[in-house]
Amino acid sequence: MNKIYPSAAAALSGIVKDGQMMAVGGFGLCGIPEALIGALRDSGVKGLTVVSNNAGVDGWGLGQLLTTRQIRKMISSYVGENKEFERQYLAGELELEFTPQGTLAEKLRAGGAGIPAFFTRTGVGTVIAEGKETREFDGSTYVMERSLVPDVSLGKAWKADKSGNLVFRRTARNFNPAVIMAGKIAVVEVEEIVETGSFDPDAVHLPGIYVHRLVLNARPEKRIEKRTTKQNPKGA
């Protein structure tokens, strides 16, 4: 089966719809599938529930979808560095399911592993646990968290072979493996595609069984987040 699509728009064609739950890989701007996010923006789908560690920054990454008002709800663990996110949330225009980072990662991993729910001590006694089942194990209280199985997952890897076996590069791996595994349909953007069999099997980070569609983005922009807190003195 050919998994390679000629463009990000083609890779999303026929699978993205209004009202879907979508998971998007990345951490900040590191390892985000920028071409796929751009194609999702251009598709015009709306009313999305998006699962991602955060929502990018104003005007870049998932921040683009906030600008175009395509996201109805975010399930994320970090909401800083995005003024439009803050504005929409405080105005009641954007729903937020705030989730501890480790819990979010496990909700995705469990979804990809076919585990419907799990118990964790994280969030017990806080607003995170409100309305959720709790249970005692060995004298400690745990809260039950449901796993996440998005309709579509958008991920980013460094390299893929034509069968979809993936290799990630350093910290850009972050949430991507869990996001890709969890999706009912996983679309992955890569910087290089090689022939099947080119990888040492021990070098494969995620097997191609989890990958449904591939798109090549050989020259991603790879913006970084930089905050200057103090200007250097003149001449320094």
N, C-alpha and C positions, 0 to 999 in steps of 0.2 A: 504494500500500500504506500503510495507516495504521500509523504507528510509535508513536503516543501511547497510553500505558496509564494507567488512572485512578489507580493507586497503585504504590508501590514493590513491594509484595507481588505485585500482578498482573503487573508487568513481569518478575519473576523466576519466575513460575509456569510450570512445565513445562520449564524449561531448567537449573535447578540440581539437582545430584544428589550423593550421597555419593561421595567419592574424586576429585572433579574438581580440575583445576588452574585457579585463578582469579587474575586480575590485578586489582589495585585501585589506582586513581589517588590522587594526593595526595603531599604532602611534609610530614611531621609531621602536623599537623592542618589544614594549608592545602590547600584544594581536594579534600578527601575527599568521596566520595559518601555522606554520613551517613545519608540515608534508605534507600539501597540496602543499606548495611552493616547497618542495623537490621532490614531485611526479611530479609536473609540469616541473621542471628542467629535471627529468629523462625521461619524455615523449618525449622530443626532439622537441616539437612544437616551431615554430619560427615566426618572423614577428609580434610579439604581440604589441598591444597598451595596456598599463597597467595603470589603474587608481588607485592611492594610494597616501596617504598623502606624503610619501617619498619613497625612494627605498632602505631601509635598510642600512646596512653598507657593507664594502668590505668583500665578502665571506660569508655573512649571510643574511637571509631574502631575499628580492628581489635582493640584491646584487649578489646572486648566479646566477640569470638569466641574469644579466649584464655581468658577467664573461663568461658565455656560449654564449653570443650574441644572446639571444632569444627575447630580447625586442627591438622593432623598435622605439617606441615612449612612453614617459611617460607623463601622465597628473597628475601633483602633485603640492603641495604647498611648499615643502621644499626639497632642493637638497644638503644640507650640509652633512658632515661626510661620504661621499662616494667618494673616489678618482677616482675609475673607472668610476662612473657616470660623474664626472667632466671631465675626460680625453676624454670619448666618445663624450660628448656634445661639448667640445671645438674643437674637431677634426672633427665635423660635421657627426659623425657616429650615433648619437642618437638625435631624435627629441624630443623637450620638449614643452609642452603646460603648461606654468607656470600659476597657478590659485590661487588666494587668498584662504586661508584656509576655511573661512566661506562660500565663494562662492562654493568651491569644495564640502563641506558638503551639501549645499543646492541643488547643481546639482544632487547629488546622491539621496537625500531625495525626490526631485521633480520627479526624474525618477521612484522611487519606488511608488510614489503616482499617477502616470499617468499624471503628469503635464509636458507638452512638453517644456515650457520655462517660465522664470520669469524675472522681472526687479529689478536691484539693483544699488545703488549709488557707490558701491565699484568698483574702477578701472576707473571711469569716468575721462577723461582727461589724461590717461596714456596709455602705450602700450597695456595694458590688453584690452582696449576698441577698439583697431584698427580693422577695418573691421566689427564691430558689430553694429547692429541697436541701436540707442539711441532715447529716447522719454522724453518729459517733463511732469512731474506730480507736480502740486501744486508749480510751480515755480522752481523746481529742475530737473536736468538732470539725467536720469537713463540709464543704459546700459542693453540690453537684453542678457541673458545667456541661452543657450540651456541646457536642462537636460541631464543626462547620463543614458543610459540603456545598460549596458554591456551584452555581450553574455553569459558570465559566471562570477559569483562572488564567491570568496573564502573568507570565514569568520571564525572567531574563537569565541567560547563561552565557558563558564565554564561547564555548565550542559545542557543536553537536555533530554526530554522524547522521547519515541519511535515514537511519532507523530511529533517530530521536534520542539516542544515548547522550547524556549531557556531562559536560565538565564545567565547573564554575571557577571563577578566579578570585581567590582570597576573600576579603570581607564582602565582596559583591554576592557571595553565596547567601548570606543572611537568611531572610524569610523565604527565599525563592523555592528551595526544595519542598518545604511543607505546603506552600501555596500551590505549586504544580501538582503535587500528589493529591491534594484535597479536591480539586475541581472535577466535576463530571466531564467537562471538556477542558483540556489544557492547551493553551497556545503559548509558544515559547519563542522569544526573540534571541538570536545569537549573532556573534560577530564573525563566526567562521563555520562552514559546514564541510565536513570531510566524508570520504567514502566509508561505508560500513566496514568494520574490521580494522580501521586505522588506529583505534584506541587500544592500549593495553587494558584488558578487562578490569584489572585492579585499579586503573586510573579513572574509571567511570564513577561519577558521584551520584547520578540518578539514572536508572535504566529507562529505556525508551518506551516501556509499556505504559508509563504515565503520561507520555507526550502524544497529543493527537495532531497538532499542526505546528510547523516550523516556519519562521520567516527570517531572512538574512538582513541584518543591519550592520554592515561592515564598518561603518564610521559613525558610531554614536557620539552625541555631543558630550556626554558625561560631565554635566555641570557639577560643581562642588558647592557646599554650603560654607560660607566664610563670614565670620562676624568680627569686626574690628571694635575693640572696646577702648583702645587708647591710641592716639596718633603718636608716631615716633617723633621725638624732638628733631628740629631742623638740623641737618647735617649728620644725624645718627646713622 
